[in-house]
Amino acid sequence: MTIFAWSVALDALAYRFPALAPLLKSRPVPLIRDGQINQRALRREFMNREELMAELRMHGVTDVKDVARAYLEPSGMISVIRADRKEADSPAKPHAIG
């Protein structure tokens, strides 16, 4: 509950005072640029190559070289811009078992 309260408070401050937004809000982290994985960004975000590849597969991408840009968004989702500029698939929603 405390984490949620702080999150709401910081979002409200960033909304009320736009000049503070760059200090309070996180920015997208570039994970892939022109088909090259940014290893430093992966380490900083505690991700490994297998986790990144799993996320790319959910977007319909099987080869890193097919990616122009990929970002870890502040929401925790990964956005993918394909090198061929085709729209990447939306990540699949998890299936309920049972």
Secondary structure, DSSP 8 states (H G I E B T S, - for coil): -HHHHHHHHHHHHHHH-GGGHHHHS---EEEEETTEE-HHHHHHTT--HHHHHHHHHHTT---GGGEEEEEE-TTS-EEEEETT--------------
